[in-house]
Amino acid sequence: TPDVAYALRWRGRGASGWLELKQEPRFPPKGGVFTVRSLTKDQVLWQEEWVAAGGRAFTLLRVGDARGWHFVLRPPELRDLFEGRHTPQTFLEALRERTTRGVVVERWLTWLTET
């Protein structure tokens, strides 16, 4: 099960869902496949099933320290990551719209309340 249950109101919209928290110390060397070592297949399947049933589920992934890269992933993006479909460069390109350097709460709240 995910790490955080959330219920919030942001810019007139209410939303609730689940958030999995993951961290990697760094991106792999250039050309390497980017994976999250602590990510399990059960976690990917749980999120896919939850969203298919009409719920919200995301993964907040931090790469580096608190000032590093932060990504908010939906279940399809989480599966791609689990299955090793990305290098650091392709991952950054795919998640460009939901990426921050450091903590940017306003952007995260917007993403977590999207329908």
PyMOL commands that set and color helices and strands:
alter all, ss='L'
color gray80, all
select helices_A, chain A and resi 41-52+75-82+88-94+96-98+105-112
alter helices_A, ss='H'
color red, helices_A
select strands_A, chain A and resi 4-10+13-24+57-63+69-73+99-101
alter strands_A, ss='S'
color yellow, strands_A
deselect
rebuild
show_as cartoon
